[in-house]
Amino acid sequence: MCFMEYKNTFYFFLFENELRLILSFLFFNQTRALMPLCFTLNCLYLWLLSAEMKKIQMVDLISQYEKIKPSVLPLIEDIMSKAQFINGPEVSAFKNELQDYLGVKHVIPCANGTDALQIALMSLGLQPGDEVITPSFTYIATTEVIALLGLKPIFVEVDPKTFCIDPSALEAALTTKTKAIVPVHLYGQSADMELIMSFAKANNLFVVEDNAQAIGAEYIFSSGNKQKTGTIGDIGCTSFFPSKNLGCFGDGGAICTNNDELAKKLKMIANHGQSKKYHHDVVGCNSRLDNLQAGVLRIKLRKLDDYIAARRSAAKVYDEAFKDNPCIEVPFRTSSSTHAFHQYTLKLNGVSRDGLNQHLTDKGIPSMIYYPIPAHKQKMFAHFNLECNLPVTDELTHQVISLPMHTELEADQLNFIIEGVNEYINLN
């Protein structure tokens, strides 16, 4: 009998559980004399978990592709045979299907998520020097486009539990030059859009949602009504980067809105400012989703809710394993949002985040730090001479670490990751 066959037997199950019990007893009753034995047995257990296990990926796109391959290959062959590469029928079909999925009037596909944010801000008629409130704790694209357009980013604090923009920080950031708010639905969970929209309405501000990490999530209003993230503000922006919950096989993005006038402007800007062929009414850019990527996205959109369910299932396993560990804070779930788990991000207390990161790397377990340097400390914004006091943001940059999270995580992989985390924390 090979090891993998033995591993799947009842006898191995009994052995594994007995070993778990012994390890638990030793870790909670450690003496200096027992520490070598404890370490040795733990190494044995981790070796048993890893034997013949599929390599752990931060995002396993290959395994995901294998499951949709029978649908993808005929699609590619059809597109190639017809040479329909730009603005083909797949783009139009995907646009309509995404509109239906999100429950929004207009979807404008574009080249990538950064373009989506840039085009969104360009459509609002903002002027150089106008201020845009946004969190510092986010991927740089969110804030980069603000500066690119000659606008001024005003960085505010995030909620210490959700890591999304803190609505209570908006009032202090407001000036006569404030024109817009860009909330980020970080890691897959919505910012508090009800409070944000109320503040924006009261102060005549635009709201542009950065929904790159949360497509498929829902915001739950105090009334009980639900609405897909990205459809609540004036404009929503998303990315179809391959690792996203809805990712294509290259670059891609989309903008959505319920405002007919804004939709018209967004379409024009994304297509060289054209109102009709060779009539350029506004300064625009060239940003479009190609036919092949749209076709892939159509296939994956039908599976998006299943993909999110798989991510939530993996998150539940992580939660259960770490919930009683005082050194670990599992992702907080706000009652006002569902969670799409683009990332599964732990907050560590009293444990070296960088030490854990290196420990996992040494064991062949990938992990990521999103984000080690917040936007307000990036050199690219130095010329704004911003005075930012963001203690929560600064603290998070040293405490958070993201574990592998994707649709293809298997039980033995999850157990190996969990044991790797626990091993480091128990020994430190």
C-alpha positions as CSV (number, residue, x, y, z in Angstrom):
1,M,0.0,0.0,0.0
2,C,1.4,3.5,-1.0
3,F,1.4,6.3,1.6
4,M,-1.4,8.1,-0.1
5,E,-3.6,5.0,0.1
6,Y,-2.7,4.5,3.7
7,K,-3.4,8.2,4.4
8,N,-7.0,7.8,3.2
9,T,-7.7,4.8,5.5
10,F,-9.5,4.8,8.9
11,Y,-6.2,3.7,10.6
12,F,-4.4,6.8,9.5
13,F,-7.4,8.9,10.6
14,L,-7.1,7.3,14.1
15,F,-3.3,7.8,14.2
16,E,-3.6,11.5,13.1
17,N,-6.2,12.2,15.8
18,E,-4.2,10.5,18.5
19,L,-1.2,12.5,17.4
20,R,-3.3,15.7,17.6
21,L,-4.4,14.9,21.1
22,I,-0.8,14.2,22.3
23,L,0.4,17.5,20.7
24,S,-2.4,19.5,22.3
25,F,-1.6,18.0,25.7
26,L,2.1,18.7,25.3
27,F,1.6,22.3,24.1
28,F,-0.6,23.2,27.1
29,N,1.6,21.3,29.6
30,Q,5.0,22.3,28.3
31,T,8.1,21.9,30.4
32,R,11.7,22.6,29.3
33,A,12.3,18.8,29.3
34,L,9.3,18.1,27.1
35,M,10.0,20.8,24.5
36,P,12.3,18.7,22.3
37,L,9.7,15.9,22.2
38,C,6.9,18.4,21.4
39,F,8.9,19.9,18.6
40,T,9.8,16.5,17.1
41,L,6.2,15.2,17.2
42,N,4.9,18.4,15.6
43,C,7.4,18.1,12.8
44,L,6.2,14.5,12.3
45,Y,2.6,15.7,12.2
46,L,3.3,18.4,9.6
47,W,5.3,16.0,7.5
48,L,2.3,13.6,7.5
49,L,0.0,16.4,6.4
50,S,2.3,17.5,3.6
51,A,3.1,14.1,2.2
52,E,1.9,13.9,-1.4
53,M,-0.1,17.1,-0.9
54,K,-0.7,19.4,-3.8
55,K,1.6,22.4,-3.7
56,I,-0.1,25.3,-1.9
57,Q,-0.7,28.4,-3.9
58,M,-1.7,31.8,-2.7
59,V,-4.3,31.7,-5.5
60,D,-4.6,28.4,-7.5
61,L,-5.6,29.6,-10.9
62,I,-4.4,26.5,-12.7
63,S,-6.7,24.1,-10.8
64,Q,-9.6,26.6,-11.3
65,Y,-8.9,26.7,-15.0
66,E,-8.8,22.9,-15.3
67,K,-12.5,22.8,-14.1
68,I,-13.7,25.3,-16.8
69,K,-11.3,24.2,-19.5
70,P,-14.0,22.3,-21.5
71,S,-15.9,25.6,-21.8
72,V,-12.9,27.9,-22.3
73,L,-11.1,26.0,-25.2
74,P,-14.1,26.0,-27.6
75,L,-14.6,29.7,-26.8
76,I,-11.0,30.6,-27.7
77,E,-11.1,28.5,-30.9
78,D,-14.3,30.3,-32.0
79,I,-12.9,33.8,-31.3
80,M,-9.7,33.0,-33.0
81,S,-11.4,31.4,-36.1
82,K,-13.5,34.5,-36.5
83,A,-10.7,37.0,-35.6
84,Q,-13.2,38.9,-33.3
85,F,-10.7,40.4,-30.9
86,I,-11.9,43.9,-30.2
87,N,-15.5,44.9,-29.2
88,G,-16.9,41.5,-30.3
89,P,-20.2,39.9,-29.3
90,E,-18.7,38.5,-26.0
91,V,-18.1,42.0,-24.7
92,S,-21.7,43.1,-25.3
93,A,-23.0,39.8,-23.8
94,F,-20.8,40.1,-20.8
95,K,-21.8,43.7,-20.2
96,N,-25.5,42.8,-20.2
97,E,-25.0,39.7,-18.0
98,L,-22.9,41.7,-15.4
99,Q,-25.6,44.4,-15.4
100,D,-28.2,41.7,-14.5
101,Y,-26.0,40.1,-11.9
102,L,-25.2,43.4,-10.1
103,G,-28.7,44.8,-10.6
104,V,-27.3,48.0,-12.1
105,K,-28.5,50.0,-15.2
106,H,-25.1,50.5,-16.9
107,V,-21.8,48.6,-17.0
108,I,-19.0,50.0,-19.0
109,P,-16.2,47.4,-19.6
110,C,-12.7,48.8,-19.7
111,A,-9.0,47.6,-19.8
112,N,-8.3,47.3,-16.1
113,G,-9.3,48.3,-12.6
114,T,-7.0,51.3,-12.4
115,D,-8.5,52.6,-15.7
116,A,-11.9,52.2,-14.2
117,L,-11.0,54.4,-11.3
118,Q,-9.4,57.0,-13.5
119,I,-12.2,57.2,-16.0
120,A,-14.7,57.4,-13.1
121,L,-13.0,60.4,-11.6
122,M,-12.6,62.0,-15.1
123,S,-16.3,61.8,-15.6
124,L,-17.1,63.9,-12.5
125,G,-15.8,67.3,-13.9
126,L,-13.4,67.7,-11.0
127,Q,-10.7,70.4,-11.3
128,P,-7.0,70.4,-10.3
129,G,-6.7,71.0,-6.6
130,D,-10.0,69.5,-5.7
131,E,-9.9,67.1,-2.8
132,V,-10.9,63.4,-2.7
133,I,-11.2,61.6,0.6
134,T,-10.0,58.1,0.6
135,P,-8.3,55.5,3.0
136,S,-4.6,55.2,3.1
137,F,-4.8,51.5,3.8
138,T,-5.4,50.2,0.3
139,Y,-3.7,49.2,-2.9
140,I,-1.9,52.1,-4.5
141,A,-4.1,52.2,-7.6
142,T,-7.0,53.7,-5.5
143,T,-5.0,56.8,-4.6
144,E,-2.6,56.9,-7.5
145,V,-5.3,57.9,-10.0
146,I,-6.4,60.8,-7.7
147,A,-2.9,62.4,-7.9
148,L,-2.6,61.5,-11.6
149,L,-5.5,63.7,-12.4
150,G,-4.1,66.7,-10.5
151,L,-6.5,66.1,-7.6
152,K,-5.4,66.0,-4.0
153,P,-5.9,62.8,-1.9
154,I,-7.0,63.3,1.6
155,F,-6.2,60.2,3.6
156,V,-8.4,59.2,6.4
157,E,-8.5,56.4,9.0
158,V,-9.9,53.0,8.6
159,D,-12.2,51.1,11.0
160,P,-10.0,48.9,13.3
161,K,-12.3,45.9,12.8
162,T,-13.3,46.0,9.1
163,F,-10.2,47.8,7.8
164,C,-12.5,49.8,5.6
165,I,-12.8,53.6,5.6
166,D,-14.1,54.9,8.9
167,P,-17.2,57.0,8.3
168,S,-16.6,58.9,11.6
169,A,-13.3,60.3,10.1
170,L,-15.1,62.0,7.2
171,E,-16.2,65.1,9.0
172,A,-12.8,66.2,10.1
173,A,-11.4,65.7,6.5
174,L,-14.1,67.8,4.9
175,T,-13.1,71.2,3.4
176,T,-14.6,73.6,0.9
177,K,-12.4,71.8,-1.7
178,T,-13.7,68.3,-1.0
179,K,-15.6,67.0,-4.0
180,A,-15.6,63.2,-3.7
181,I,-15.1,60.1,-1.5
182,V,-13.5,56.9,-2.7
183,P,-14.3,54.1,-0.2
184,V,-12.6,50.8,-0.7
185,H,-14.4,47.5,0.1
186,L,-11.2,45.9,1.4
187,Y,-10.5,42.2,1.3
188,G,-14.0,41.4,0.2
189,Q,-16.2,43.2,2.7
190,S,-18.2,46.4,2.2
191,A,-17.4,49.7,3.8
192,D,-20.4,51.2,5.7
193,M,-22.1,52.6,2.6
194,E,-25.2,53.8,4.4
195,L,-23.3,56.2,6.6
196,I,-21.0,57.2,3.7
197,M,-23.8,58.0,1.3
198,S,-25.7,59.9,4.0
199,F,-22.6,62.1,4.6
200,A,-22.0,62.5,0.9
201,K,-25.6,63.6,0.2
202,A,-25.5,66.1,3.1
203,N,-22.3,67.6,1.7
204,N,-23.0,67.3,-2.1
205,L,-20.1,64.9,-2.7
206,F,-19.7,62.2,-5.3
207,V,-19.0,58.6,-4.2
208,V,-16.9,56.3,-6.3
209,E,-16.7,52.8,-4.9
210,D,-13.5,50.8,-5.3
211,N,-15.1,47.4,-5.6
212,A,-12.0,45.5,-7.0
213,Q,-11.9,43.1,-4.0
214,A,-15.6,42.7,-3.2
215,I,-17.5,41.9,-6.4
216,G,-20.4,39.6,-5.4
217,A,-20.6,40.9,-1.9
218,E,-23.8,42.6,-0.7
219,Y,-24.3,45.6,1.5
220,I,-27.2,45.3,4.0
221,F,-29.0,48.6,4.8
222,S,-30.6,49.2,8.2
223,S,-34.0,48.7,6.5
224,G,-32.9,45.2,5.6
225,N,-32.6,45.9,1.9
226,K,-29.6,44.5,0.2
227,Q,-27.6,45.9,-2.7
228,K,-24.5,44.6,-4.5
229,T,-21.3,46.5,-3.6
230,G,-20.2,48.8,-6.4
231,T,-23.8,49.8,-7.2
232,I,-24.5,52.1,-4.2
233,G,-22.4,55.1,-4.9
234,D,-22.5,57.4,-8.0
235,I,-20.0,55.1,-9.7
236,G,-18.6,51.7,-8.9
237,C,-15.3,50.3,-10.2
238,T,-13.9,46.8,-10.3
239,S,-10.9,44.9,-11.6
240,F,-10.8,41.5,-13.4
241,F,-7.2,40.9,-12.7
242,P,-6.7,37.1,-12.8
243,S,-6.4,36.7,-9.0
244,K,-9.6,38.6,-8.3
245,N,-12.8,36.7,-7.3
246,L,-14.0,37.3,-10.9
247,G,-10.8,37.3,-12.8
248,C,-10.0,37.0,-16.5
249,F,-6.9,35.6,-18.3
250,G,-5.2,38.9,-18.5
251,D,-6.2,42.5,-17.6
252,G,-9.7,43.7,-17.5
253,G,-12.0,46.0,-15.6
254,A,-15.5,47.6,-15.5
255,I,-17.3,50.7,-14.4
256,C,-21.0,50.7,-13.3
257,T,-23.6,53.3,-12.6
258,N,-27.3,53.9,-12.3
259,N,-26.9,57.5,-13.6
260,D,-27.7,57.8,-17.3
261,E,-25.7,61.0,-17.8
262,L,-22.7,59.7,-16.1
263,A,-22.9,56.4,-18.1
264,K,-22.9,58.5,-21.3
265,K,-19.7,60.3,-20.2
266,L,-18.0,57.2,-19.0
267,K,-18.5,55.5,-22.3
268,M,-17.2,58.5,-24.2
269,I,-14.1,58.8,-22.0
270,A,-13.2,55.2,-22.3
271,N,-13.4,55.5,-26.1
272,H,-11.2,58.5,-26.9
273,G,-13.9,60.9,-25.8
274,Q,-16.0,60.0,-28.8
275,S,-19.7,60.7,-29.0
276,K,-19.8,59.1,-32.4
277,K,-17.0,58.0,-34.8
278,Y,-14.4,60.7,-35.3
279,H,-16.4,63.2,-33.1
280,H,-14.4,63.7,-29.9
281,D,-16.3,65.8,-27.4
282,V,-14.2,65.4,-24.3
283,V,-10.6,64.4,-23.6
284,G,-10.7,60.6,-23.1
285,C,-8.4,57.6,-23.3
286,N,-8.4,54.2,-24.9
287,S,-9.6,51.6,-22.4
288,R,-11.5,48.5,-23.5
289,L,-12.0,44.9,-22.6
290,D,-11.1,42.6,-25.4
291,N,-13.5,39.9,-26.7
292,L,-11.5,36.9,-25.4
293,Q,-11.4,38.3,-21.8
294,A,-15.1,39.0,-22.0
295,G,-15.8,35.5,-23.1
296,V,-13.8,34.0,-20.2
297,L,-15.5,36.4,-17.8
298,R,-18.9,35.2,-19.0
299,I,-18.0,31.7,-18.1
300,K,-16.7,32.6,-14.7
301,L,-19.5,35.0,-13.9
302,R,-21.9,32.1,-13.9
303,K,-19.7,30.5,-11.3
304,L,-19.0,33.6,-9.2
305,D,-21.5,32.8,-6.4
306,D,-20.1,29.2,-6.2
307,Y,-16.6,30.6,-6.1
308,I,-17.5,32.9,-3.2
309,A,-19.2,30.1,-1.4
310,A,-16.0,28.0,-1.7
311,R,-14.0,30.9,-0.3
312,R,-16.4,31.3,2.6
313,S,-16.1,27.6,3.3
314,A,-12.3,27.8,3.5
315,A,-12.7,30.9,5.7
316,K,-14.9,29.0,8.1
317,V,-12.2,26.3,8.5
318,Y,-9.7,29.0,9.3
319,D,-12.0,30.8,11.7
320,E,-12.7,27.6,13.7
321,A,-9.0,26.8,14.0
322,F,-8.0,30.3,15.2
323,K,-11.0,31.6,17.0
324,D,-9.7,30.8,20.6
325,N,-6.1,31.9,20.0
326,P,-5.4,35.2,21.9
327,C,-2.6,36.0,19.5
328,I,-4.9,35.9,16.4
329,E,-7.8,38.1,15.4
330,V,-9.8,36.4,12.6
331,P,-11.5,38.6,10.0
332,F,-14.3,40.6,11.6
333,R,-17.8,40.2,9.9
334,T,-19.9,43.3,10.0
335,S,-23.6,42.8,10.2
336,S,-24.0,45.3,7.3
337,S,-22.2,43.3,4.7
338,T,-21.7,39.8,3.4
339,H,-18.0,38.8,2.9
340,A,-16.6,37.7,-0.5
341,F,-13.2,36.8,1.0
342,H,-10.9,38.0,-1.7
343,Q,-8.4,37.8,1.1
344,Y,-8.3,36.0,4.4
345,T,-6.4,38.4,6.6
346,L,-5.4,37.8,10.2
347,K,-4.4,40.5,12.7
348,L,-1.7,39.4,15.0
349,N,-1.3,40.4,18.6
350,G,2.0,40.0,20.5
351,V,3.5,37.9,17.7
352,S,6.0,38.9,15.0
353,R,4.1,39.2,11.7
354,D,7.4,39.1,9.7
355,G,8.5,36.1,11.8
356,L,5.3,34.2,10.9
357,N,5.6,35.2,7.3
358,Q,9.2,33.8,7.1
359,H,8.2,30.6,9.1
360,L,5.4,29.9,6.6
361,T,7.7,30.6,3.6
362,D,10.2,28.1,5.0
363,K,7.5,25.4,5.1
364,G,6.4,26.1,1.6
365,I,3.2,28.0,2.6
366,P,2.7,31.2,0.8
367,S,1.4,34.3,2.6
368,M,1.1,38.0,1.7
369,I,1.2,41.3,3.5
370,Y,-1.4,43.7,2.2
371,Y,-0.2,46.5,2.7
372,P,3.2,47.0,4.4
373,I,3.5,50.7,3.4
374,P,0.3,52.8,3.5
375,A,-0.4,55.4,0.8
376,H,0.2,58.4,3.1
377,K,3.8,57.2,3.6
378,Q,4.6,56.7,-0.1
379,K,7.1,59.0,-1.7
380,M,4.8,59.6,-4.7
381,F,2.6,61.8,-2.4
382,A,5.4,63.7,-0.7
383,H,4.8,66.9,-2.7
384,F,1.3,67.3,-1.2
385,N,2.9,67.9,2.2
386,L,0.1,66.0,3.9
387,E,0.0,65.9,7.7
388,C,-1.5,62.5,8.5
389,N,-2.1,61.0,11.9
390,L,-3.4,57.5,11.2
391,P,-2.5,55.3,14.1
392,V,-4.9,52.5,13.2
393,T,-3.6,52.4,9.6
394,D,0.1,52.5,10.8
395,E,-0.6,49.7,13.3
396,L,-2.3,47.4,10.7
397,T,0.7,47.7,8.4
398,H,2.7,45.8,11.0
399,Q,0.1,43.4,12.2
400,V,-1.8,41.9,9.2
401,I,-1.0,38.9,7.2
402,S,-3.1,37.1,4.6
403,L,-3.2,33.3,4.2
404,P,-3.9,31.4,1.0
405,M,-7.5,32.0,-0.1
406,H,-9.0,30.7,-3.3
407,T,-11.7,28.4,-4.7
408,E,-9.5,25.2,-4.9
409,L,-8.2,24.9,-1.3
410,E,-8.3,21.3,-0.1
411,A,-8.7,20.0,3.4
412,D,-5.2,18.7,3.7
413,Q,-3.8,22.0,2.5
414,L,-5.9,24.0,5.0
415,N,-4.8,21.7,7.8
416,F,-1.2,22.1,6.8
417,I,-1.5,25.9,6.7
418,I,-3.3,26.0,10.1
419,E,-0.7,23.8,11.7
420,G,2.1,25.9,10.3
421,V,0.6,29.0,11.8
422,N,-0.1,27.4,15.1
423,E,3.4,25.9,15.3
424,Y,5.0,29.3,15.0
425,I,2.7,31.0,17.5
426,N,3.0,28.1,20.0
427,L,6.8,28.3,19.9
428,N,7.0,32.0,20.1
